[in-house]
Amino acid sequence: MEIEFNSLEELYERLLPALRSKVADLKRDGYNYLTVDDVWNYLKESKWKNSSNLALHEMVSDIFNSENAVIDDYFKDKLKPKRRRVYFED
């Protein structure tokens, strides 16, 4: 049976138990500041960005198998101010 979602919000709600479990895993490893939304955004913007027709079990597997340090790096990179190059003419 194939499950279809009508919105990103529906998908998020369906994945919420796995996302919460991942956050608990992150907290056990000392990443106390990371949230469900941080994990969701990492996966949505990095892991699944160029994917299509992912099965629900594949997405749950991605949640559980994402490396905690990689999620943390993504989160910290998002906090950095974007650097602009400024060129000066003599």
PyMOL Python script that loads the backbone (N, CA, C, O; Angstrom):
from pymol import cmd

cmd.read_pdbstr("""\
ATOM      1  N   MET A   1       0.837  -1.183   0.000  1.00  0.00           N
ATOM      2  CA  MET A   1       0.000   0.000   0.000  1.00  0.00           C
ATOM      3  C   MET A   1       0.883   1.248   0.000  1.00  0.00           C
ATOM      4  O   MET A   1       1.736   1.410   0.873  1.00  0.00           O
ATOM      5  N   GLU A   2       0.685   2.097  -0.947  1.00  0.00           N
ATOM      6  CA  GLU A   2       1.472   3.324  -1.069  1.00  0.00           C
ATOM      7  C   GLU A   2       0.763   4.459  -0.345  1.00  0.00           C
ATOM      8  O   GLU A   2      -0.433   4.683  -0.532  1.00  0.00           O
ATOM      9  N   ILE A   3       1.512   5.166   0.479  1.00  0.00           N
ATOM     10  CA  ILE A   3       0.962   6.296   1.221  1.00  0.00           C
ATOM     11  C   ILE A   3       1.343   7.576   0.493  1.00  0.00           C
ATOM     12  O   ILE A   3       2.508   7.782   0.153  1.00  0.00           O
ATOM     13  N   GLU A   4       0.359   8.431   0.254  1.00  0.00           N
ATOM     14  CA  GLU A   4       0.624   9.712  -0.386  1.00  0.00           C
ATOM     15  C   GLU A   4       0.274  10.830   0.583  1.00  0.00           C
ATOM     16  O   GLU A   4      -0.649  10.714   1.388  1.00  0.00           O
ATOM     17  N   PHE A   5       1.028  11.909   0.486  1.00  0.00           N
ATOM     18  CA  PHE A   5       0.818  13.057   1.351  1.00  0.00           C
ATOM     19  C   PHE A   5       0.423  14.242   0.497  1.00  0.00           C
ATOM     20  O   PHE A   5       0.985  14.475  -0.573  1.00  0.00           O
ATOM     21  N   ASN A   6      -0.546  14.981   0.986  1.00  0.00           N
ATOM     22  CA  ASN A   6      -1.050  16.141   0.243  1.00  0.00           C
ATOM     23  C   ASN A   6      -0.268  17.416   0.530  1.00  0.00           C
ATOM     24  O   ASN A   6      -0.404  18.413  -0.180  1.00  0.00           O
ATOM     25  N   SER A   7       0.546  17.373   1.572  1.00  0.00           N
ATOM     26  CA  SER A   7       1.313  18.564   1.911  1.00  0.00           C
ATOM     27  C   SER A   7       2.574  18.165   2.675  1.00  0.00           C
ATOM     28  O   SER A   7       2.697  17.051   3.184  1.00  0.00           O
ATOM     29  N   LEU A   8       3.478  19.091   2.733  1.00  0.00           N
ATOM     30  CA  LEU A   8       4.704  18.894   3.497  1.00  0.00           C
ATOM     31  C   LEU A   8       4.378  18.762   4.984  1.00  0.00           C
ATOM     32  O   LEU A   8       5.050  18.035   5.716  1.00  0.00           O
ATOM     33  N   GLU A   9       3.349  19.467   5.415  1.00  0.00           N
ATOM     34  CA  GLU A   9       2.931  19.401   6.816  1.00  0.00           C
ATOM     35  C   GLU A   9       2.448  17.994   7.182  1.00  0.00           C
ATOM     36  O   GLU A   9       2.749  17.499   8.268  1.00  0.00           O
ATOM     37  N   GLU A  10       1.707  17.354   6.287  1.00  0.00           N
ATOM     38  CA  GLU A  10       1.244  15.983   6.529  1.00  0.00           C
ATOM     39  C   GLU A  10       2.434  15.028   6.659  1.00  0.00           C
ATOM     40  O   GLU A  10       2.458  14.173   7.544  1.00  0.00           O
ATOM     41  N   LEU A  11       3.403  15.180   5.783  1.00  0.00           N
ATOM     42  CA  LEU A  11       4.597  14.349   5.833  1.00  0.00           C
ATOM     43  C   LEU A  11       5.345  14.575   7.135  1.00  0.00           C
ATOM     44  O   LEU A  11       5.770  13.619   7.784  1.00  0.00           O
ATOM     45  N   TYR A  12       5.507  15.831   7.519  1.00  0.00           N
ATOM     46  CA  TYR A  12       6.175  16.187   8.767  1.00  0.00           C
ATOM     47  C   TYR A  12       5.477  15.515   9.951  1.00  0.00           C
ATOM     48  O   TYR A  12       6.136  14.923  10.805  1.00  0.00           O
ATOM     49  N   GLU A  13       4.162  15.604  10.005  1.00  0.00           N
ATOM     50  CA  GLU A  13       3.396  14.994  11.101  1.00  0.00           C
ATOM     51  C   GLU A  13       3.595  13.480  11.139  1.00  0.00           C
ATOM     52  O   GLU A  13       3.686  12.891  12.216  1.00  0.00           O
ATOM     53  N   ARG A  14       3.662  12.856   9.978  1.00  0.00           N
ATOM     54  CA  ARG A  14       3.843  11.399   9.921  1.00  0.00           C
ATOM     55  C   ARG A  14       5.235  11.007  10.396  1.00  0.00           C
ATOM     56  O   ARG A  14       5.406   9.956  11.014  1.00  0.00           O
ATOM     57  N   LEU A  15       6.233  11.845  10.111  1.00  0.00           N
ATOM     58  CA  LEU A  15       7.614  11.555  10.482  1.00  0.00           C
ATOM     59  C   LEU A  15       7.966  12.027  11.894  1.00  0.00           C
ATOM     60  O   LEU A  15       9.050  11.723  12.394  1.00  0.00           O
ATOM     61  N   LEU A  16       7.087  12.745  12.522  1.00  0.00           N
ATOM     62  CA  LEU A  16       7.364  13.348  13.825  1.00  0.00           C
ATOM     63  C   LEU A  16       7.851  12.353  14.889  1.00  0.00           C
ATOM     64  O   LEU A  16       8.790  12.681  15.614  1.00  0.00           O
ATOM     65  N   PRO A  17       7.268  11.171  15.019  1.00  0.00           N
ATOM     66  CA  PRO A  17       7.802  10.228  16.019  1.00  0.00           C
ATOM     67  C   PRO A  17       9.269   9.855  15.772  1.00  0.00           C
ATOM     68  O   PRO A  17      10.049   9.757  16.720  1.00  0.00           O
ATOM     69  N   ALA A  18       9.643   9.650  14.519  1.00  0.00           N
ATOM     70  CA  ALA A  18      11.034   9.328  14.200  1.00  0.00           C
ATOM     71  C   ALA A  18      11.934  10.531  14.452  1.00  0.00           C
ATOM     72  O   ALA A  18      13.049  10.380  14.951  1.00  0.00           O
ATOM     73  N   LEU A  19      11.460  11.718  14.111  1.00  0.00           N
ATOM     74  CA  LEU A  19      12.233  12.935  14.353  1.00  0.00           C
ATOM     75  C   LEU A  19      12.464  13.151  15.848  1.00  0.00           C
ATOM     76  O   LEU A  19      13.561  13.520  16.266  1.00  0.00           O
ATOM     77  N   ARG A  20      11.431  12.920  16.642  1.00  0.00           N
ATOM     78  CA  ARG A  20      11.568  13.061  18.097  1.00  0.00           C
ATOM     79  C   ARG A  20      12.554  12.047  18.657  1.00  0.00           C
ATOM     80  O   ARG A  20      13.340  12.363  19.550  1.00  0.00           O
ATOM     81  N   SER A  21      12.512  10.848  18.139  1.00  0.00           N
ATOM     82  CA  SER A  21      13.450   9.815  18.578  1.00  0.00           C
ATOM     83  C   SER A  21      14.884  10.207  18.239  1.00  0.00           C
ATOM     84  O   SER A  21      15.798   9.989  19.034  1.00  0.00           O
ATOM     85  N   LYS A  22      15.075  10.786  17.058  1.00  0.00           N
ATOM     86  CA  LYS A  22      16.412  11.235  16.655  1.00  0.00           C
ATOM     87  C   LYS A  22      16.906  12.348  17.571  1.00  0.00           C
ATOM     88  O   LYS A  22      18.080  12.370  17.940  1.00  0.00           O
ATOM     89  N   VAL A  23      16.024  13.269  17.939  1.00  0.00           N
ATOM     90  CA  VAL A  23      16.407  14.355  18.837  1.00  0.00           C
ATOM     91  C   VAL A  23      16.802  13.790  20.201  1.00  0.00           C
ATOM     92  O   VAL A  23      17.746  14.281  20.820  1.00  0.00           O
ATOM     93  N   ALA A  24      16.097  12.771  20.675  1.00  0.00           N
ATOM     94  CA  ALA A  24      16.471  12.131  21.939  1.00  0.00           C
ATOM     95  C   ALA A  24      17.863  11.522  21.820  1.00  0.00           C
ATOM     96  O   ALA A  24      18.653  11.593  22.761  1.00  0.00           O
ATOM     97  N   ASP A  25      18.169  10.929  20.675  1.00  0.00           N
ATOM     98  CA  ASP A  25      19.498  10.368  20.420  1.00  0.00           C
ATOM     99  C   ASP A  25      20.548  11.477  20.413  1.00  0.00           C
ATOM    100  O   ASP A  25      21.631  11.315  20.975  1.00  0.00           O
ATOM    101  N   LEU A  26      20.232  12.578  19.791  1.00  0.00           N
ATOM    102  CA  LEU A  26      21.150  13.719  19.767  1.00  0.00           C
ATOM    103  C   LEU A  26      21.426  14.225  21.181  1.00  0.00           C
ATOM    104  O   LEU A  26      22.567  14.530  21.527  1.00  0.00           O
ATOM    105  N   LYS A  27      20.391  14.312  21.981  1.00  0.00           N
ATOM    106  CA  LYS A  27      20.549  14.793  23.366  1.00  0.00           C
ATOM    107  C   LYS A  27      21.420  13.838  24.179  1.00  0.00           C
ATOM    108  O   LYS A  27      22.221  14.284  25.000  1.00  0.00           O
ATOM    109  N   ARG A  28      21.274  12.541  23.962  1.00  0.00           N
ATOM    110  CA  ARG A  28      22.127  11.558  24.650  1.00  0.00           C
ATOM    111  C   ARG A  28      23.597  11.751  24.298  1.00  0.00           C
ATOM    112  O   ARG A  28      24.483  11.464  25.102  1.00  0.00           O
ATOM    113  N   ASP A  29      23.841  12.240  23.087  1.00  0.00           N
ATOM    114  CA  ASP A  29      25.213  12.482  22.634  1.00  0.00           C
ATOM    115  C   ASP A  29      25.698  13.895  22.937  1.00  0.00           C
ATOM    116  O   ASP A  29      26.779  14.289  22.502  1.00  0.00           O
ATOM    117  N   GLY A  30      24.898  14.657  23.682  1.00  0.00           N
ATOM    118  CA  GLY A  30      25.339  15.981  24.111  1.00  0.00           C
ATOM    119  C   GLY A  30      24.910  17.141  23.240  1.00  0.00           C
ATOM    120  O   GLY A  30      25.282  18.284  23.506  1.00  0.00           O
ATOM    121  N   TYR A  31      24.138  16.872  22.210  1.00  0.00           N
ATOM    122  CA  TYR A  31      23.662  17.952  21.334  1.00  0.00           C
ATOM    123  C   TYR A  31      22.312  18.435  21.858  1.00  0.00           C
ATOM    124  O   TYR A  31      21.281  18.253  21.210  1.00  0.00           O
ATOM    125  N   ASN A  32      22.332  19.051  23.035  1.00  0.00           N
ATOM    126  CA  ASN A  32      21.102  19.426  23.729  1.00  0.00           C
ATOM    127  C   ASN A  32      20.344  20.569  23.072  1.00  0.00           C
ATOM    128  O   ASN A  32      19.167  20.771  23.372  1.00  0.00           O
ATOM    129  N   TYR A  33      20.972  21.306  22.204  1.00  0.00           N
ATOM    130  CA  TYR A  33      20.375  22.493  21.600  1.00  0.00           C
ATOM    131  C   TYR A  33      19.666  22.203  20.283  1.00  0.00           C
ATOM    132  O   TYR A  33      18.972  23.074  19.759  1.00  0.00           O
ATOM    133  N   LEU A  34      19.822  21.003  19.738  1.00  0.00           N
ATOM    134  CA  LEU A  34      19.191  20.675  18.464  1.00  0.00           C
ATOM    135  C   LEU A  34      17.735  20.263  18.679  1.00  0.00           C
ATOM    136  O   LEU A  34      17.407  19.592  19.658  1.00  0.00           O
ATOM    137  N   THR A  35      16.880  20.668  17.764  1.00  0.00           N
ATOM    138  CA  THR A  35      15.448  20.427  17.884  1.00  0.00           C
ATOM    139  C   THR A  35      14.938  19.551  16.742  1.00  0.00           C
ATOM    140  O   THR A  35      15.662  19.241  15.796  1.00  0.00           O
ATOM    141  N   VAL A  36      13.692  19.169  16.860  1.00  0.00           N
ATOM    142  CA  VAL A  36      13.031  18.405  15.798  1.00  0.00           C
ATOM    143  C   VAL A  36      13.097  19.186  14.485  1.00  0.00           C
ATOM    144  O   VAL A  36      13.378  18.619  13.430  1.00  0.00           O
ATOM    145  N   ASP A  37      12.838  20.479  14.561  1.00  0.00           N
ATOM    146  CA  ASP A  37      12.876  21.294  13.339  1.00  0.00           C
ATOM    147  C   ASP A  37      14.271  21.370  12.737  1.00  0.00           C
ATOM    148  O   ASP A  37      14.411  21.446  11.516  1.00  0.00           O
ATOM    149  N   ASP A  38      15.297  21.352  13.566  1.00  0.00           N
ATOM    150  CA  ASP A  38      16.674  21.353  13.045  1.00  0.00           C
ATOM    151  C   ASP A  38      16.946  20.073  12.245  1.00  0.00           C
ATOM    152  O   ASP A  38      17.526  20.127  11.160  1.00  0.00           O
ATOM    153  N   VAL A  39      16.531  18.945  12.777  1.00  0.00           N
ATOM    154  CA  VAL A  39      16.726  17.666  12.080  1.00  0.00           C
ATOM    155  C   VAL A  39      15.908  17.657  10.796  1.00  0.00           C
ATOM    156  O   VAL A  39      16.409  17.271   9.740  1.00  0.00           O
ATOM    157  N   TRP A  40      14.658  18.078  10.882  1.00  0.00           N
ATOM    158  CA  TRP A  40      13.776  18.130   9.719  1.00  0.00           C
ATOM    159  C   TRP A  40      14.381  19.011   8.624  1.00  0.00           C
ATOM    160  O   TRP A  40      14.436  18.613   7.460  1.00  0.00           O
ATOM    161  N   ASN A  41      14.831  20.201   9.001  1.00  0.00           N
ATOM    162  CA  ASN A  41      15.397  21.122   8.011  1.00  0.00           C
ATOM    163  C   ASN A  41      16.683  20.570   7.395  1.00  0.00           C
ATOM    164  O   ASN A  41      16.905  20.715   6.193  1.00  0.00           O
ATOM    165  N   TYR A  42      17.519  19.948   8.200  1.00  0.00           N
ATOM    166  CA  TYR A  42      18.737  19.332   7.651  1.00  0.00           C
ATOM    167  C   TYR A  42      18.372  18.314   6.574  1.00  0.00           C
ATOM    168  O   TYR A  42      18.914  18.349   5.469  1.00  0.00           O
ATOM    169  N   LEU A  43      17.462  17.419   6.898  1.00  0.00           N
ATOM    170  CA  LEU A  43      17.093  16.373   5.943  1.00  0.00           C
ATOM    171  C   LEU A  43      16.414  16.956   4.709  1.00  0.00           C
ATOM    172  O   LEU A  43      16.724  16.571   3.581  1.00  0.00           O
ATOM    173  N   LYS A  44      15.509  17.864   4.923  1.00  0.00           N
ATOM    174  CA  LYS A  44      14.751  18.467   3.830  1.00  0.00           C
ATOM    175  C   LYS A  44      15.651  19.274   2.892  1.00  0.00           C
ATOM    176  O   LYS A  44      15.488  19.228   1.673  1.00  0.00           O
ATOM    177  N   GLU A  45      16.595  20.006   3.467  1.00  0.00           N
ATOM    178  CA  GLU A  45      17.423  20.908   2.666  1.00  0.00           C
ATOM    179  C   GLU A  45      18.718  20.276   2.174  1.00  0.00           C
ATOM    180  O   GLU A  45      19.339  20.784   1.241  1.00  0.00           O
ATOM    181  N   SER A  46      19.131  19.176   2.790  1.00  0.00           N
ATOM    182  CA  SER A  46      20.397  18.546   2.386  1.00  0.00           C
ATOM    183  C   SER A  46      20.186  17.146   1.811  1.00  0.00           C
ATOM    184  O   SER A  46      20.493  16.886   0.648  1.00  0.00           O
ATOM    185  N   LYS A  47      19.678  16.286   2.614  1.00  0.00           N
ATOM    186  CA  LYS A  47      19.571  14.869   2.239  1.00  0.00           C
ATOM    187  C   LYS A  47      18.510  14.627   1.161  1.00  0.00           C
ATOM    188  O   LYS A  47      18.748  13.873   0.217  1.00  0.00           O
ATOM    189  N   TRP A  48      17.355  15.257   1.296  1.00  0.00           N
ATOM    190  CA  TRP A  48      16.237  14.984   0.391  1.00  0.00           C
ATOM    191  C   TRP A  48      16.035  16.034  -0.678  1.00  0.00           C
ATOM    192  O   TRP A  48      15.095  15.939  -1.468  1.00  0.00           O
ATOM    193  N   LYS A  49      16.895  17.029  -0.719  1.00  0.00           N
ATOM    194  CA  LYS A  49      16.702  18.174  -1.612  1.00  0.00           C
ATOM    195  C   LYS A  49      16.493  17.763  -3.075  1.00  0.00           C
ATOM    196  O   LYS A  49      15.588  18.276  -3.733  1.00  0.00           O
ATOM    197  N   ASN A  50      17.299  16.869  -3.576  1.00  0.00           N
ATOM    198  CA  ASN A  50      17.218  16.473  -4.981  1.00  0.00           C
ATOM    199  C   ASN A  50      16.588  15.098  -5.178  1.00  0.00           C
ATOM    200  O   ASN A  50      16.734  14.483  -6.234  1.00  0.00           O
ATOM    201  N   SER A  51      15.890  14.628  -4.157  1.00  0.00           N
ATOM    202  CA  SER A  51      15.258  13.311  -4.229  1.00  0.00           C
ATOM    203  C   SER A  51      13.800  13.447  -4.632  1.00  0.00           C
ATOM    204  O   SER A  51      13.170  14.487  -4.442  1.00  0.00           O
ATOM    205  N   SER A  52      13.291  12.368  -5.192  1.00  0.00           N
ATOM    206  CA  SER A  52      11.866  12.345  -5.504  1.00  0.00           C
ATOM    207  C   SER A  52      11.352  10.932  -5.286  1.00  0.00           C
ATOM    208  O   SER A  52      12.098   9.957  -5.376  1.00  0.00           O
ATOM    209  N   ASN A  53      10.078  10.848  -5.000  1.00  0.00           N
ATOM    210  CA  ASN A  53       9.405   9.564  -4.800  1.00  0.00           C
ATOM    211  C   ASN A  53      10.043   8.705  -3.718  1.00  0.00           C
ATOM    212  O   ASN A  53      10.127   7.485  -3.859  1.00  0.00           O
ATOM    213  N   LEU A  54      10.490   9.335  -2.646  1.00  0.00           N
ATOM    214  CA  LEU A  54      11.038   8.573  -1.527  1.00  0.00           C
ATOM    215  C   LEU A  54       9.915   7.848  -0.800  1.00  0.00           C
ATOM    216  O   LEU A  54       8.836   8.402  -0.593  1.00  0.00           O
ATOM    217  N   ALA A  55      10.175   6.625  -0.423  1.00  0.00           N
ATOM    218  CA  ALA A  55       9.214   5.868   0.376  1.00  0.00           C
ATOM    219  C   ALA A  55       9.344   6.304   1.832  1.00  0.00           C
ATOM    220  O   ALA A  55      10.406   6.747   2.270  1.00  0.00           O
ATOM    221  N   LEU A  56       8.261   6.172   2.562  1.00  0.00           N
ATOM    222  CA  LEU A  56       8.252   6.571   3.961  1.00  0.00           C
ATOM    223  C   LEU A  56       9.344   5.844   4.749  1.00  0.00           C
ATOM    224  O   LEU A  56      10.012   6.452   5.585  1.00  0.00           O
ATOM    225  N   HIS A  57       9.526   4.550   4.486  1.00  0.00           N
ATOM    226  CA  HIS A  57      10.545   3.802   5.229  1.00  0.00           C
ATOM    227  C   HIS A  57      11.955   4.293   4.909  1.00  0.00           C
ATOM    228  O   HIS A  57      12.844   4.217   5.757  1.00  0.00           O
ATOM    229  N   GLU A  58      12.165   4.794   3.695  1.00  0.00           N
ATOM    230  CA  GLU A  58      13.478   5.351   3.348  1.00  0.00           C
ATOM    231  C   GLU A  58      13.740   6.645   4.127  1.00  0.00           C
ATOM    232  O   GLU A  58      14.859   6.903   4.569  1.00  0.00           O
ATOM    233  N   MET A  59      12.706   7.434   4.282  1.00  0.00           N
ATOM    234  CA  MET A  59      12.853   8.689   5.006  1.00  0.00           C
ATOM    235  C   MET A  59      13.097   8.422   6.491  1.00  0.00           C
ATOM    236  O   MET A  59      13.928   9.085   7.112  1.00  0.00           O
ATOM    237  N   VAL A  60      12.388   7.466   7.054  1.00  0.00           N
ATOM    238  CA  VAL A  60      12.605   7.100   8.456  1.00  0.00           C
ATOM    239  C   VAL A  60      14.022   6.570   8.634  1.00  0.00           C
ATOM    240  O   VAL A  60      14.688   6.893   9.618  1.00  0.00           O
ATOM    241  N   SER A  61      14.479   5.768   7.698  1.00  0.00           N
ATOM    242  CA  SER A  61      15.850   5.253   7.755  1.00  0.00           C
ATOM    243  C   SER A  61      16.856   6.402   7.693  1.00  0.00           C
ATOM    244  O   SER A  61      17.846   6.397   8.424  1.00  0.00           O
ATOM    245  N   ASP A  62      16.612   7.373   6.839  1.00  0.00           N
ATOM    246  CA  ASP A  62      17.492   8.545   6.758  1.00  0.00           C
ATOM    247  C   ASP A  62      17.537   9.297   8.086  1.00  0.00           C
ATOM    248  O   ASP A  62      18.597   9.759   8.508  1.00  0.00           O
ATOM    249  N   ILE A  63      16.393   9.415   8.736  1.00  0.00           N
ATOM    250  CA  ILE A  63      16.340  10.107  10.025  1.00  0.00           C
ATOM    251  C   ILE A  63      17.228   9.385  11.032  1.00  0.00           C
ATOM    252  O   ILE A  63      18.076  10.002  11.676  1.00  0.00           O
ATOM    253  N   PHE A  64      17.031   8.085  11.164  1.00  0.00           N
ATOM    254  CA  PHE A  64      17.770   7.334  12.177  1.00  0.00           C
ATOM    255  C   PHE A  64      19.246   7.157  11.843  1.00  0.00           C
ATOM    256  O   PHE A  64      20.075   7.034  12.745  1.00  0.00           O
ATOM    257  N   ASN A  65      19.578   7.143  10.570  1.00  0.00           N
ATOM    258  CA  ASN A  65      20.960   6.875  10.173  1.00  0.00           C
ATOM    259  C   ASN A  65      21.789   8.107   9.868  1.00  0.00           C
ATOM    260  O   ASN A  65      22.967   7.991   9.531  1.00  0.00           O
ATOM    261  N   SER A  66      21.199   9.274   9.979  1.00  0.00           N
ATOM    262  CA  SER A  66      21.977  10.508   9.793  1.00  0.00           C
ATOM    263  C   SER A  66      22.941  10.656  10.956  1.00  0.00           C
ATOM    264  O   SER A  66      22.579  10.449  12.115  1.00  0.00           O
ATOM    265  N   GLU A  67      24.165  11.013  10.631  1.00  0.00           N
ATOM    266  CA  GLU A  67      25.176  11.168  11.672  1.00  0.00           C
ATOM    267  C   GLU A  67      24.913  12.430  12.477  1.00  0.00           C
ATOM    268  O   GLU A  67      24.665  13.500  11.921  1.00  0.00           O
ATOM    269  N   ASN A  68      24.970  12.287  13.781  1.00  0.00           N
ATOM    270  CA  ASN A  68      24.699  13.408  14.673  1.00  0.00           C
ATOM    271  C   ASN A  68      25.635  14.581  14.412  1.00  0.00           C
ATOM    272  O   ASN A  68      25.200  15.733  14.407  1.00  0.00           O
ATOM    273  N   ALA A  69      26.897  14.301  14.198  1.00  0.00           N
ATOM    274  CA  ALA A  69      27.871  15.373  13.966  1.00  0.00           C
ATOM    275  C   ALA A  69      27.573  16.121  12.667  1.00  0.00           C
ATOM    276  O   ALA A  69      27.808  17.326  12.584  1.00  0.00           O
ATOM    277  N   VAL A  70      27.064  15.429  11.666  1.00  0.00           N
ATOM    278  CA  VAL A  70      26.727  16.079  10.389  1.00  0.00           C
ATOM    279  C   VAL A  70      25.533  17.013  10.567  1.00  0.00           C
ATOM    280  O   VAL A  70      25.513  18.115  10.018  1.00  0.00           O
ATOM    281  N   ILE A  71      24.545  16.573  11.332  1.00  0.00           N
ATOM    282  CA  ILE A  71      23.394  17.438  11.628  1.00  0.00           C
ATOM    283  C   ILE A  71      23.869  18.664  12.396  1.00  0.00           C
ATOM    284  O   ILE A  71      23.445  19.783  12.110  1.00  0.00           O
ATOM    285  N   ASP A  72      24.735  18.457  13.355  1.00  0.00           N
ATOM    286  CA  ASP A  72      25.281  19.563  14.148  1.00  0.00           C
ATOM    287  C   ASP A  72      26.048  20.543  13.262  1.00  0.00           C
ATOM    288  O   ASP A  72      25.876  21.755  13.389  1.00  0.00           O
ATOM    289  N   ASP A  73      26.886  20.032  12.374  1.00  0.00           N
ATOM    290  CA  ASP A  73      27.634  20.897  11.454  1.00  0.00           C
ATOM    291  C   ASP A  73      26.687  21.716  10.581  1.00  0.00           C
ATOM    292  O   ASP A  73      26.906  22.909  10.370  1.00  0.00           O
ATOM    293  N   TYR A  74      25.636  21.075  10.075  1.00  0.00           N
ATOM    294  CA  TYR A  74      24.642  21.775   9.257  1.00  0.00           C
ATOM    295  C   TYR A  74      24.010  22.913  10.056  1.00  0.00           C
ATOM    296  O   TYR A  74      23.885  24.036   9.568  1.00  0.00           O
ATOM    297  N   PHE A  75      23.618  22.607  11.281  1.00  0.00           N
ATOM    298  CA  PHE A  75      22.978  23.597  12.152  1.00  0.00           C
ATOM    299  C   PHE A  75      23.924  24.772  12.408  1.00  0.00           C
ATOM    300  O   PHE A  75      23.522  25.930  12.296  1.00  0.00           O
ATOM    301  N   LYS A  76      25.162  24.477  12.745  1.00  0.00           N
ATOM    302  CA  LYS A  76      26.131  25.535  13.033  1.00  0.00           C
ATOM    303  C   LYS A  76      26.429  26.368  11.793  1.00  0.00           C
ATOM    304  O   LYS A  76      26.621  27.580  11.891  1.00  0.00           O
ATOM    305  N   ASP A  77      26.467  25.728  10.632  1.00  0.00           N
ATOM    306  CA  ASP A  77      26.705  26.450   9.388  1.00  0.00           C
ATOM    307  C   ASP A  77      25.558  27.414   9.099  1.00  0.00           C
ATOM    308  O   ASP A  77      25.782  28.508   8.580  1.00  0.00           O
ATOM    309  N   LYS A  78      24.344  27.019   9.430  1.00  0.00           N
ATOM    310  CA  LYS A  78      23.187  27.893   9.220  1.00  0.00           C
ATOM    311  C   LYS A  78      23.241  29.122  10.118  1.00  0.00           C
ATOM    312  O   LYS A  78      22.696  30.169   9.768  1.00  0.00           O
ATOM    313  N   LEU A  79      23.893  29.004  11.267  1.00  0.00           N
ATOM    314  CA  LEU A  79      23.984  30.129  12.199  1.00  0.00           C
ATOM    315  C   LEU A  79      25.039  31.148  11.806  1.00  0.00           C
ATOM    316  O   LEU A  79      24.983  32.306  12.221  1.00  0.00           O
ATOM    317  N   LYS A  80      26.003  30.711  11.006  1.00  0.00           N
ATOM    318  CA  LYS A  80      27.082  31.612  10.600  1.00  0.00           C
ATOM    319  C   LYS A  80      26.534  32.716   9.700  1.00  0.00           C
ATOM    320  O   LYS A  80      25.710  32.466   8.820  1.00  0.00           O
ATOM    321  N   PRO A  81      27.001  33.924   9.932  1.00  0.00           N
ATOM    322  CA  PRO A  81      26.601  34.986   8.996  1.00  0.00           C
ATOM    323  C   PRO A  81      27.238  34.710   7.634  1.00  0.00           C
ATOM    324  O   PRO A  81      28.381  34.261   7.545  1.00  0.00           O
ATOM    325  N   LYS A  82      26.497  34.979   6.611  1.00  0.00           N
ATOM    326  CA  LYS A  82      27.018  34.760   5.259  1.00  0.00           C
ATOM    327  C   LYS A  82      28.098  35.777   4.974  1.00  0.00           C
ATOM    328  O   LYS A  82      27.904  36.980   5.150  1.00  0.00           O
ATOM    329  N   ARG A  83      29.226  35.286   4.538  1.00  0.00           N
ATOM    330  CA  ARG A  83      30.357  36.164   4.241  1.00  0.00           C
ATOM    331  C   ARG A  83      30.247  36.667   2.810  1.00  0.00           C
ATOM    332  O   ARG A  83      29.963  35.915   1.877  1.00  0.00           O
ATOM    333  N   ARG A  84      30.475  37.925   2.678  1.00  0.00           N
ATOM    334  CA  ARG A  84      30.487  38.524   1.348  1.00  0.00           C
ATOM    335  C   ARG A  84      31.899  38.950   1.031  1.00  0.00           C
ATOM    336  O   ARG A  84      32.628  39.444   1.891  1.00  0.00           O
ATOM    337  N   ARG A  85      32.264  38.754  -0.191  1.00  0.00           N
ATOM    338  CA  ARG A  85      33.570  39.226  -0.628  1.00  0.00           C
ATOM    339  C   ARG A  85      33.438  40.668  -1.064  1.00  0.00           C
ATOM    340  O   ARG A  85      32.544  41.036  -1.826  1.00  0.00           O
ATOM    341  N   VAL A  86      34.333  41.451  -0.573  1.00  0.00           N
ATOM    342  CA  VAL A  86      34.348  42.864  -0.940  1.00  0.00           C
ATOM    343  C   VAL A  86      35.662  43.111  -1.695  1.00  0.00           C
ATOM    344  O   VAL A  86      36.749  42.798  -1.209  1.00  0.00           O
ATOM    345  N   TYR A  87      35.527  43.666  -2.864  1.00  0.00           N
ATOM    346  CA  TYR A  87      36.699  43.960  -3.676  1.00  0.00           C
ATOM    347  C   TYR A  87      36.938  45.468  -3.679  1.00  0.00           C
ATOM    348  O   TYR A  87      36.019  46.268  -3.853  1.00  0.00           O
ATOM    349  N   PHE A  88      38.173  45.814  -3.484  1.00  0.00           N
ATOM    350  CA  PHE A  88      38.533  47.216  -3.465  1.00  0.00           C
ATOM    351  C   PHE A  88      39.368  47.525  -4.710  1.00  0.00           C
ATOM    352  O   PHE A  88      40.234  46.750  -5.114  1.00  0.00           O
ATOM    353  N   GLU A  89      39.083  48.651  -5.285  1.00  0.00           N
ATOM    354  CA  GLU A  89      39.864  49.081  -6.432  1.00  0.00           C
ATOM    355  C   GLU A  89      40.908  50.073  -5.941  1.00  0.00           C
ATOM    356  O   GLU A  89      40.644  50.888  -5.058  1.00  0.00           O
ATOM    357  N   ASP A  90      42.082  49.992  -6.519  1.00  0.00           N
ATOM    358  CA  ASP A  90      43.150  50.937  -6.140  1.00  0.00           C
ATOM    359  C   ASP A  90      42.947  52.264  -6.790  1.00  0.00           C
ATOM    360  O   ASP A  90      43.745  53.179  -6.587  1.00  0.00           O
TER     361      ASP A  90
END
""", "prot")
cmd.dss("prot")
cmd.show_as("cartoon", "prot")
cmd.util.cbc("prot")
cmd.orient("prot")
